[in-house]
Amino acid sequence: MKPTNNKHVLSWMDEMIAITKPDEVVWIDGSQEQLDRLRELAVADGTMIRLNQELLPGCYLHRTHPDDVARVEDRTFICCEKEEDAGPTNHWMEPSAMYKKLYALFDGSMKGRTMYVIPYSMGVVGSPFAKYGIELTDSTYVVLNMAIMTRVGTHVLDALGEDGDFIRGLHSYGTLDNDNKYIAHFPQDNAILSINSNYGGNVLLGKKCFALRIASNLGRQEGWMAEHMLILGVENPKGEVRYVSAAFPSACGKTNLAMLIPPEGYRKDGWKAWCVGDDIAWLRVGPDGRLWAVNPEHGFFGVAPGTNAKSNFNALECTKADTIYTNVALDPSNNTVWWEGLTKEAPETLIDWNGLEWHRGDAKKAAHPNSRFTAPAKNCPCLSDQYESPNGVPISAIIFGGRRAKTAPLVYQSRDWVHGVFVGSTMASETTAAAAGAVGVVRRDPMAMLPFCGYHMADYWQHWLDMGEKIPHKPKIFHVNWFRTDDEGHFIWPGFGDNLRVLEWILARAFDEADAVETPIGYEPRPEDINIDGLDIGVDTVRDLLTVDKDLWRGEVADIKAFYAKFGDKVPHELLDQLATLEHNLS
C-alpha cells in the first residue's frame, strides 16, 4: 500500500521506477523498527560495520570506495535554462541535454536492487520554514544517514498532502564510475539527480544540494535566504540569549564556533553558548520586522580529523551514540574508532579507512583527511532549547570571516547593510596546506557560498541587497579573523572558546551598548574594549590585532577588482560604489 495519494509524487515515482527498474520499492516510514532492519541489512551485506555497542551504542562504520571520498565540484552542475543564469562559478549544462545523459546512466541502474523512497523535511514539519523533499535511492547508507540528517517518515507525506509540491531527488550509486559521476540540479523543476557516488556530500540530497543550491534559488524567488551559516545563541549573565549567524570558508573554525564553550572566567560569571546549527541557516523576515533563522537540518555531518576533547568537546560528545562514521580508522582492540587528532598518540595497530592493517608510525593516514561523522543533533550537549522552534530565532548579528595572516583585523563592523554585503562578497582565506598548491594564495569565497549558490553569484549579491530593503530591523554585519600570525607564523589570538570575547563586543554593538572607532574599512573596538582577563596577551597585542595596514589593503582593493571582473557587468553598482569608497578611504 502506498502511504500517499499525492499525484505529483506518484506520477514522478512511476516515471523514475520505469527508468531505474528496481526489483522492489520500499517506503521509509521513519519507524525505529524499519531503520533497525535496514541497519541489520547493511551489516549483513558489508555496507556497515557494527561498532562496540557498550562504548558506542547505536554506532556504525562505513567505508566508501577509495575514489569516492569527497564532494566533486567539477562534476556538480546547475542546469538552468540559460547558461548566463548559472554564472561563471558554476558548471552548467542545458537541462534537456543533462536529463538525456543522466537518464541513460540511470537506465536499469537499480536492477537487482531495492529502491528506497525517503520522504523528508528540511525544517520542523509543519513550520513556516519547512520544505519537503523525496529522495529515491538504492543505498541503505543514504537512507540511514538521511534519517539522522533530516526529519524522515510518513508524517512528512501527511504534511505534503494530496496536492503539495516537493523537491525531487533521484540517487543511484550505479557503478561508482568516476567518469560518469554527476550531481545535477534543475532549479526550474526543483529536481536533483545524483549518480555514481555514495559519498555523503554528493548523495545526501537534503544537505548542500537541496538546503543550499536549490533553496538559494527558492529563497530568491520567495523572498528569503538560504545560507551556509552556523547559528549560535550567546547567553549573558543577565540570562538574555542573543543570536548570531556566521559564514566561514572551510578550515576557519565554523563548527568550533557553533559549539563554543565559554572560557572559564566567563562560565563562572554565568555566560553560556547554545548551538542552533553548525552549517546551514534559512532566514526570513518575521512579523516583528527582524530576521529570523532556522537550522533546516536534524544532525551534524562533521569532519572527524582534528576533532577531540580539547578542540571541540561538544562535537566529540555528539558522536558517542547513534552515529555513522565514514572513512575513519577502526581500533580492533575494542571495536571503536580512531582518527588523526583524536588522541595525542595513535593506538599501536589499527585497520585504516581502506580496511588495511595500519601501524603507529606508518606514513599514510589511518583515517581519510575528509573522514566524517553523521551524528543526531539531539546528542549535542549545548543544543539550544530553541532548536525545534518552528519560527526559529531572531538574528542580531551576521558574522563573516576568513583566514588571513596579516590583512584582516581581529574584528570590524560594517558601516551599514550595503557595506556588510560588500564585506561578505569579498570574503577570503589564504591557503594553508602545501598539498593544495602554494601557501598564502588568497581564495575568495563570497559568504562561504561559492560552491553552493544555485545561480549567478552577482545575482545572489543583488538578492542580499534586495533583502536589506525588506528587513525593517536589520542585523548588524561584522567580519572576524581569528588567524592573524606573528612574524614566525604563530597565531596571535588564542581562538576556540576565547572567541566569545570578540562575540561579546559584537553583540554589545548589535544592541548599541558599546563604542567603536572608525577606520578606513569599518568600525573597530577600542583595544581596551576586548576583555582579555585571564589571557597571557596584553592590550598592545590586541591593538596590533586590530591594525589596518593600508598598504596591504591597497593590494586587497586590486585583488577585489580582479575578482569582481569575473562577474562582468552584473556586479551590483552598490558594491562597486563600496569598493570605490574603500579605495578612497585608503588613499
C-alpha positions as CSV (number, residue, x, y, z in Angstrom):
1,M,0.0,0.0,0.0
2,K,1.3,3.5,-0.9
3,P,1.3,5.8,2.1
4,T,0.3,8.9,0.0
5,N,-2.3,9.8,-2.7
6,N,-0.2,12.8,-3.8
7,K,-0.5,12.7,-7.6
8,H,2.8,14.7,-8.1
9,V,4.7,12.1,-6.0
10,L,3.1,9.0,-7.5
11,S,3.4,10.1,-11.2
12,W,7.1,11.1,-10.8
13,M,7.9,7.9,-8.9
14,D,6.3,5.8,-11.7
15,E,8.5,7.6,-14.2
16,M,11.6,7.0,-12.2
17,I,10.8,3.4,-11.5
18,A,10.4,2.8,-15.2
19,I,13.8,4.2,-15.8
20,T,15.8,2.6,-12.9
21,K,13.9,-0.7,-12.9
22,P,14.4,-1.7,-9.2
23,D,13.4,-5.2,-8.1
24,E,11.5,-3.8,-5.1
25,V,10.2,-0.4,-3.8
26,V,10.3,0.2,-0.1
27,W,8.8,3.4,1.5
28,I,10.7,4.7,4.5
29,D,8.2,5.3,7.3
30,G,10.7,6.7,9.8
31,S,10.0,4.0,12.4
32,Q,12.7,2.6,14.6
33,E,11.8,-0.9,13.7
34,Q,12.3,-0.3,10.0
35,L,15.5,1.6,10.4
36,D,16.8,-1.2,12.7
37,R,16.0,-3.7,10.0
38,L,18.0,-1.6,7.5
39,R,20.9,-1.4,9.8
40,E,20.9,-5.3,10.1
41,L,20.7,-5.5,6.3
42,A,23.6,-3.0,5.9
43,V,25.8,-5.0,8.4
44,A,24.9,-8.3,6.7
45,D,25.9,-7.1,3.2
46,G,29.1,-5.4,4.4
47,T,27.9,-1.8,3.8
48,M,28.4,-1.0,7.5
49,I,30.4,-2.4,10.4
50,R,28.6,-2.6,13.8
51,L,30.9,-1.0,16.5
52,N,31.2,-1.7,20.2
53,Q,27.6,-1.2,21.4
54,E,28.6,-0.8,25.0
55,L,31.1,2.0,24.3
56,L,29.4,3.4,21.2
57,P,25.7,2.5,21.3
58,G,23.9,2.6,18.0
59,C,27.2,3.5,16.1
60,Y,28.4,2.1,12.8
61,L,31.4,2.4,10.5
62,H,31.1,2.7,6.7
63,R,33.9,2.8,4.1
64,T,33.4,4.4,0.8
65,H,35.1,3.4,-2.4
66,P,38.7,4.9,-2.3
67,D,37.9,7.1,-5.3
68,D,34.6,8.4,-3.8
69,V,35.6,10.3,-0.7
70,A,34.6,14.0,-1.1
71,R,32.3,16.4,-2.9
72,V,33.1,16.6,-6.6
73,E,32.7,20.2,-7.6
74,D,33.9,19.6,-11.2
75,R,31.0,17.0,-11.6
76,T,28.4,19.3,-9.9
77,F,26.1,21.1,-12.3
78,I,23.4,23.8,-12.2
79,C,21.1,23.0,-15.2
80,C,19.0,26.2,-15.6
81,E,17.6,27.2,-19.0
82,K,20.2,29.9,-19.7
83,E,24.0,29.5,-19.1
84,E,24.4,33.1,-18.0
85,D,22.0,32.5,-15.1
86,A,24.3,29.8,-13.7
87,G,27.2,32.4,-13.7
88,P,30.9,31.9,-14.0
89,T,31.4,30.0,-10.8
90,N,29.0,27.1,-11.6
91,H,29.3,24.3,-14.1
92,W,26.3,24.4,-16.5
93,M,24.6,22.1,-18.9
94,E,21.4,22.7,-20.8
95,P,18.6,20.9,-18.9
96,S,17.2,18.6,-21.6
97,A,20.8,17.5,-22.6
98,M,21.6,16.7,-19.0
99,Y,18.4,14.8,-18.4
100,K,19.1,12.7,-21.6
101,K,22.6,12.0,-20.4
102,L,21.7,11.1,-16.9
103,Y,18.6,9.0,-17.7
104,A,20.8,6.9,-19.9
105,L,23.1,6.3,-16.9
106,F,20.1,5.6,-14.6
107,D,18.6,3.2,-17.1
108,G,18.4,-0.1,-15.2
109,S,20.8,1.2,-12.5
110,M,18.6,-0.4,-9.8
111,K,18.1,-3.8,-11.4
112,G,18.7,-6.4,-8.7
113,R,18.4,-3.7,-6.0
114,T,15.7,-2.1,-3.8
115,M,14.6,1.5,-4.4
116,Y,14.0,3.2,-1.1
117,V,11.6,6.1,-1.0
118,I,12.6,8.7,1.6
119,P,10.1,11.4,2.4
120,Y,12.0,14.1,4.4
121,S,11.5,17.6,5.7
122,M,14.1,20.4,5.9
123,G,13.0,22.3,9.0
124,V,10.3,21.4,11.6
125,V,7.4,19.6,9.9
126,G,4.5,22.0,9.5
127,S,6.5,25.1,10.4
128,P,6.6,28.2,8.2
129,F,10.1,27.4,7.2
130,A,9.6,23.7,6.3
131,K,10.3,22.5,2.8
132,Y,9.7,18.9,1.8
133,G,11.6,16.5,-0.4
134,I,11.6,12.9,-1.6
135,E,14.8,11.1,-2.3
136,L,14.7,7.8,-4.2
137,T,17.9,5.8,-3.6
138,D,19.3,2.3,-3.9
139,S,21.7,2.9,-1.0
140,T,20.9,1.8,2.6
141,Y,23.8,4.1,3.6
142,V,21.9,7.0,2.2
143,V,18.7,6.0,4.0
144,L,20.4,5.7,7.4
145,N,22.3,8.9,7.0
146,M,19.2,10.8,5.8
147,A,17.3,9.5,8.9
148,I,20.0,11.3,11.0
149,M,20.4,14.5,8.9
150,T,16.7,15.2,8.2
151,R,13.3,14.6,9.6
152,V,12.2,11.4,7.8
153,G,8.9,9.5,7.6
154,T,5.3,9.2,6.8
155,H,4.4,12.4,8.8
156,V,6.2,14.3,6.0
157,L,3.8,12.8,3.4
158,D,0.9,13.8,5.7
159,A,2.2,17.4,5.8
160,L,2.7,17.3,2.0
161,G,-0.9,16.3,1.5
162,E,-2.6,15.2,-1.7
163,D,-1.6,18.2,-3.8
164,G,1.6,19.6,-2.3
165,D,4.8,20.0,-4.3
166,F,8.2,18.8,-3.2
167,I,11.9,18.7,-4.2
168,R,12.5,15.7,-6.4
169,G,15.7,13.7,-5.6
170,L,16.9,10.7,-7.5
171,H,20.1,8.9,-6.5
172,S,21.8,5.6,-7.5
173,Y,25.3,4.6,-6.6
174,G,25.3,3.0,-10.0
175,T,28.7,1.5,-10.8
176,L,30.7,4.2,-9.0
177,D,32.2,5.1,-12.4
178,N,34.2,8.3,-11.8
179,D,34.0,9.3,-15.4
180,N,30.2,9.3,-15.2
181,K,29.7,10.7,-11.8
182,Y,27.2,13.6,-11.8
183,I,25.4,15.7,-9.2
184,A,23.0,17.8,-11.3
185,H,20.5,20.4,-10.1
186,F,17.5,21.6,-12.1
187,P,16.2,24.7,-10.4
188,Q,13.2,25.2,-12.8
189,D,12.0,21.6,-11.8
190,N,13.1,21.6,-8.2
191,A,14.9,18.4,-9.0
192,I,18.3,16.9,-8.1
193,L,19.9,13.9,-9.8
194,S,23.0,12.2,-8.4
195,I,24.6,9.1,-9.9
196,N,27.8,7.0,-9.4
197,S,28.7,8.3,-6.0
198,N,27.9,7.0,-2.5
199,Y,29.8,9.8,-0.5
200,G,27.6,11.8,1.8
201,G,28.1,15.3,0.3
202,N,27.1,14.0,-3.1
203,V,24.2,11.8,-2.2
204,L,22.5,13.1,1.0
205,L,20.4,15.3,-1.3
206,G,18.8,17.2,1.6
207,K,22.1,18.8,2.5
208,K,24.1,21.1,0.2
209,C,22.0,20.1,-2.9
210,F,18.6,21.0,-1.5
211,A,19.3,23.1,1.5
212,L,21.7,25.5,-0.3
213,R,21.8,25.1,-4.1
214,I,18.0,24.6,-4.7
215,A,17.0,26.5,-1.6
216,S,19.1,29.6,-2.5
217,N,17.1,29.7,-5.8
218,L,13.8,29.3,-4.0
219,G,14.8,32.0,-1.5
220,R,15.4,34.4,-4.3
221,Q,12.0,33.7,-5.8
222,E,10.1,33.7,-2.5
223,G,12.0,36.5,-0.6
224,W,14.1,34.6,2.0
225,M,17.7,33.5,2.3
226,A,19.4,30.1,2.3
227,E,22.9,30.5,3.7
228,H,26.0,28.4,4.5
229,M,25.9,29.7,8.1
230,L,26.1,28.4,11.7
231,I,23.5,29.8,14.2
232,L,24.7,30.4,17.8
233,G,22.9,31.7,20.8
234,V,25.0,33.6,23.4
235,E,23.5,33.8,26.9
236,N,24.9,36.6,29.1
237,P,24.9,36.7,32.9
238,K,21.5,38.5,32.9
239,G,20.0,35.4,31.2
240,E,19.4,37.2,27.9
241,V,20.1,35.0,24.9
242,R,21.2,36.8,21.7
243,Y,21.7,35.0,18.4
244,V,24.3,35.4,15.6
245,S,24.7,33.6,12.3
246,A,28.1,33.3,10.8
247,A,29.7,32.2,7.5
248,F,33.2,31.0,7.2
249,P,35.0,29.1,4.4
250,S,36.3,25.6,5.3
251,A,39.1,25.3,7.8
252,C,38.1,28.6,9.5
253,G,36.6,27.2,12.8
254,K,32.9,27.1,11.9
255,T,32.0,24.0,13.9
256,N,34.2,25.1,16.8
257,L,32.3,28.4,17.0
258,A,28.9,26.7,16.6
259,M,29.6,24.5,19.6
260,L,31.7,27.1,21.5
261,I,32.5,26.5,25.2
262,P,33.0,29.9,27.1
263,P,36.3,30.4,28.8
264,E,36.4,29.5,32.5
265,G,36.1,33.1,33.7
266,Y,33.1,33.7,31.5
267,R,31.5,30.4,32.7
268,K,31.9,31.5,36.3
269,D,30.2,34.8,35.5
270,G,27.2,32.9,34.0
271,W,27.9,33.1,30.3
272,K,26.6,30.2,28.2
273,A,26.6,29.3,24.5
274,W,23.8,27.4,22.7
275,C,24.1,25.7,19.3
276,V,21.2,26.1,17.0
277,G,23.1,24.9,13.9
278,D,26.6,24.3,12.6
279,D,26.3,24.5,8.8
280,I,23.1,25.9,7.2
281,A,20.7,28.7,8.1
282,W,17.4,29.5,6.4
283,L,16.5,33.2,7.2
284,R,13.3,35.1,6.7
285,V,11.7,38.3,7.9
286,G,9.5,37.8,10.9
287,P,6.2,39.6,11.8
288,D,8.3,41.8,14.1
289,G,10.5,43.0,11.3
290,R,13.6,41.2,12.5
291,L,15.4,38.5,10.6
292,W,14.7,35.0,11.9
293,A,16.7,31.9,11.3
294,V,16.2,28.1,11.5
295,N,18.7,25.3,11.0
296,P,16.8,23.1,8.5
297,E,18.9,20.0,9.3
298,H,18.4,17.4,12.0
299,G,22.0,16.3,12.5
300,F,25.7,17.1,12.1
301,F,27.8,15.9,9.2
302,G,31.2,16.8,10.6
303,V,34.8,16.3,9.6
304,A,36.4,13.8,12.1
305,P,40.2,14.5,11.9
306,G,41.2,17.1,14.4
307,T,38.0,16.7,16.5
308,N,39.0,15.9,20.1
309,A,38.0,16.7,23.6
310,K,40.2,19.9,23.6
311,S,39.4,21.2,20.1
312,N,35.7,20.6,20.2
313,F,34.4,18.7,23.2
314,N,30.7,19.2,22.3
315,A,31.2,17.8,18.7
316,L,33.0,14.8,20.1
317,E,30.2,14.2,22.6
318,C,27.7,14.3,19.7
319,T,29.4,11.2,18.1
320,K,29.1,8.9,21.1
321,A,25.7,7.4,20.2
322,D,23.6,6.6,17.1
323,T,26.4,7.9,14.8
324,I,27.6,6.7,11.4
325,Y,31.3,7.2,10.9
326,T,32.6,7.3,7.4
327,N,36.2,6.5,6.4
328,V,37.7,6.7,9.9
329,A,40.1,4.0,11.2
330,L,38.8,1.0,13.2
331,D,40.5,0.1,16.5
332,P,40.4,-3.7,16.5
333,S,41.4,-3.9,20.2
334,N,38.0,-2.7,21.3
335,N,36.0,-2.3,18.1
336,T,35.8,1.5,18.3
337,V,37.1,4.2,16.0
338,W,40.1,6.5,15.8
339,W,41.3,9.4,13.6
340,E,44.2,11.7,13.5
341,G,44.0,14.2,16.3
342,L,41.5,12.2,18.4
343,T,44.3,11.4,20.9
344,K,48.0,12.5,21.1
345,E,49.2,9.1,20.3
346,A,47.6,6.6,17.9
347,P,46.9,3.0,19.0
348,E,49.6,0.7,18.1
349,T,47.6,-1.2,15.5
350,L,44.5,-0.1,13.5
351,I,42.5,-1.0,10.5
352,D,42.8,2.0,8.2
353,W,40.0,3.6,6.2
354,N,40.7,1.3,3.3
355,G,40.3,-1.8,5.5
356,L,44.1,-2.5,5.6
357,E,46.3,-3.1,8.7
358,W,48.0,0.1,9.9
359,H,50.8,0.5,12.5
360,R,51.7,3.5,14.6
361,G,54.4,5.4,12.7
362,D,53.1,4.5,9.2
363,A,53.5,7.4,6.8
364,K,50.0,7.1,5.4
365,K,47.0,8.4,7.4
366,A,44.9,5.9,9.3
367,A,41.7,7.9,8.7
368,H,40.9,9.7,5.4
369,P,41.5,13.5,5.8
370,N,37.9,14.1,4.9
371,S,36.5,11.3,7.0
372,R,33.2,12.1,8.6
373,F,30.7,11.5,11.3
374,T,26.9,11.8,10.9
375,A,25.5,12.5,14.4
376,P,22.0,13.4,15.6
377,A,21.6,17.0,16.8
378,K,19.9,15.7,19.9
379,N,23.3,14.4,21.1
380,C,24.8,17.9,21.3
381,P,25.3,18.9,25.0
382,C,24.9,22.6,24.1
383,L,21.9,22.2,21.8
384,S,19.7,25.3,22.1
385,D,16.2,24.9,23.6
386,Q,15.0,26.8,20.5
387,Y,16.4,24.2,18.1
388,E,12.9,22.8,17.4
389,S,11.2,26.2,17.4
390,P,9.0,26.4,14.3
391,N,9.6,30.1,14.0
392,G,13.4,30.0,14.5
393,V,15.5,32.5,16.4
394,P,15.9,36.3,15.9
395,I,19.4,37.2,14.4
396,S,21.1,40.2,15.9
397,A,24.4,40.0,14.1
398,I,25.7,38.4,10.9
399,I,29.4,37.5,11.0
400,F,31.7,36.8,8.1
401,G,35.2,35.5,8.5
402,G,38.3,34.2,6.8
403,R,41.8,33.0,7.4
404,R,44.2,35.9,6.8
405,A,47.8,36.1,8.2
406,K,48.2,39.9,8.2
407,T,45.4,41.7,6.3
408,A,42.1,41.4,8.1
409,P,41.9,42.7,11.7
410,L,40.6,40.6,14.6
411,V,37.1,42.1,14.2
412,Y,35.4,45.0,12.4
413,Q,31.9,46.1,11.8
414,S,30.4,47.2,8.5
415,R,29.0,50.7,8.3
416,D,25.6,49.6,7.2
417,W,23.8,46.7,5.4
418,V,25.1,47.5,2.0
419,H,28.7,47.8,3.2
420,G,28.1,44.5,5.0
421,V,27.1,42.8,1.8
422,F,30.3,44.2,0.2
423,V,32.3,42.7,3.1
424,G,30.6,39.3,2.6
425,S,31.1,39.4,-1.2
426,T,34.8,39.9,-0.8
427,M,35.4,37.3,2.0
428,A,38.7,35.4,1.5
429,S,41.0,32.9,3.0
430,E,44.7,32.2,2.4
431,T,45.7,28.6,1.5
432,T,47.4,26.8,4.3
433,A,48.4,23.3,3.1
434,A,51.2,22.9,0.6
435,A,49.2,19.9,-0.8
436,A,46.6,22.4,-2.1
437,G,49.2,24.3,-4.0
438,A,51.1,27.4,-3.0
439,V,50.7,28.5,0.6
440,G,49.2,32.0,1.2
441,V,47.2,32.3,-2.0
442,V,44.1,34.4,-1.5
443,R,40.9,32.5,-2.4
444,R,37.7,34.5,-2.4
445,D,34.6,32.6,-1.2
446,P,31.7,35.1,-1.0
447,M,29.5,34.5,2.0
448,A,31.2,31.0,2.0
449,M,28.7,30.2,-0.8
450,L,30.9,29.9,-3.8
451,P,30.4,26.1,-4.3
452,F,26.8,26.2,-3.1
453,C,25.0,29.1,-4.7
454,G,22.4,27.7,-7.2
455,Y,22.5,30.7,-9.5
456,H,24.7,33.6,-10.7
457,M,26.8,34.8,-7.8
458,A,26.3,38.5,-8.7
459,D,22.5,38.0,-8.8
460,Y,22.9,36.4,-5.3
461,W,24.6,39.6,-4.1
462,Q,21.7,41.6,-5.6
463,H,19.3,39.3,-3.6
464,W,21.2,40.2,-0.4
465,L,20.8,43.9,-1.3
466,D,17.1,43.4,-2.0
467,M,16.6,41.6,1.3
468,G,18.1,44.6,3.0
469,E,15.2,46.6,1.7
470,K,12.7,44.1,3.2
471,I,14.1,43.8,6.8
472,P,12.9,46.8,8.9
473,H,15.2,45.8,11.8
474,K,18.4,44.6,10.2
475,P,21.1,42.6,12.0
476,K,24.4,44.4,12.0
477,I,27.2,42.8,9.9
478,F,30.7,42.1,11.1
479,H,33.9,40.4,9.9
480,V,36.3,38.4,12.1
481,N,39.7,36.9,11.6
482,W,41.0,34.5,14.3
483,F,44.1,33.7,12.3
484,R,46.5,36.7,12.4
485,T,50.0,35.5,12.8
486,D,53.3,36.9,14.1
487,D,56.5,37.0,12.0
488,E,57.3,33.4,12.9
489,G,53.9,32.3,11.7
490,H,52.3,31.6,15.1
491,F,48.7,32.5,15.7
492,I,48.5,35.6,18.0
493,W,44.8,35.2,19.1
494,P,44.1,32.1,21.2
495,G,40.8,31.3,19.4
496,F,38.4,28.5,20.3
497,G,36.3,29.4,23.4
498,D,38.1,32.7,23.7
499,N,36.4,33.9,20.6
500,L,33.5,34.6,22.9
501,R,35.5,37.7,24.0
502,V,35.0,39.1,20.5
503,L,31.4,38.0,20.3
504,E,30.8,39.9,23.5
505,W,31.8,43.1,21.7
506,I,29.9,42.2,18.6
507,L,26.6,41.6,20.5
508,A,27.1,44.8,22.5
509,R,27.5,46.7,19.3
510,A,24.4,44.9,17.9
511,F,22.4,46.3,20.8
512,D,24.1,49.7,20.8
513,E,25.8,49.0,24.2
514,A,29.5,49.6,23.1
515,D,31.6,52.2,21.5
516,A,33.6,51.8,18.3
517,V,36.4,53.6,16.4
518,E,36.1,54.4,12.7
519,T,38.8,53.0,10.4
520,P,39.1,53.0,6.6
521,I,37.5,49.6,6.4
522,G,34.7,50.0,9.0
523,Y,34.2,50.2,12.8
524,E,36.5,48.6,15.2
525,P,36.5,48.1,19.0
526,R,38.9,50.2,21.1
527,P,41.7,47.7,22.2
528,E,40.6,48.1,25.8
529,D,37.1,47.1,24.9
530,I,38.1,43.4,24.2
531,N,38.1,41.6,27.6
532,I,41.5,39.8,27.9
533,D,41.2,38.9,31.6
534,G,42.8,35.5,32.1
535,L,44.8,35.7,28.8
536,D,48.5,35.9,28.5
537,I,48.3,38.8,26.0
538,G,48.1,42.5,26.7
539,V,46.2,45.5,25.3
540,D,49.1,46.2,23.0
541,T,48.7,42.8,21.4
542,V,45.0,43.5,20.9
543,R,46.0,46.9,19.4
544,D,48.2,45.0,16.9
545,L,45.5,42.5,16.1
546,L,43.2,45.5,15.2
547,T,45.8,47.2,13.0
548,V,44.7,48.1,9.5
549,D,47.8,48.1,7.2
550,K,46.9,50.5,4.4
551,D,49.5,49.1,2.0
552,L,48.1,45.5,2.4
553,W,44.6,46.8,2.0
554,R,45.5,48.7,-1.3
555,G,46.6,45.3,-2.5
556,E,43.3,43.9,-1.4
557,V,41.5,46.6,-3.4
558,A,43.4,45.5,-6.6
559,D,42.6,41.8,-5.8
560,I,38.9,42.6,-5.3
561,K,38.7,44.5,-8.6
562,A,40.1,41.4,-10.4
563,F,37.7,39.2,-8.6
564,Y,34.7,41.3,-9.4
565,A,35.8,41.4,-13.1
566,K,34.9,37.7,-13.3
567,F,31.3,38.6,-12.9
568,G,31.2,41.3,-15.7
569,D,28.6,44.0,-15.7
570,K,26.3,42.0,-13.3
571,V,28.1,43.2,-10.2
572,P,25.6,45.4,-8.4
573,H,26.6,49.1,-8.7
574,E,26.2,49.4,-4.9
575,L,29.1,47.0,-4.4
576,L,31.3,48.8,-6.9
577,D,30.5,52.1,-5.0
578,Q,31.6,50.4,-1.8
579,L,34.9,49.3,-3.5
580,A,35.4,52.9,-4.6
581,T,34.8,54.2,-1.1
582,L,37.3,51.7,0.3
583,E,39.9,52.8,-2.2
584,H,39.2,56.4,-1.4
585,N,39.5,55.7,2.4
586,L,42.9,54.1,1.9
587,S,44.3,57.0,-0.2
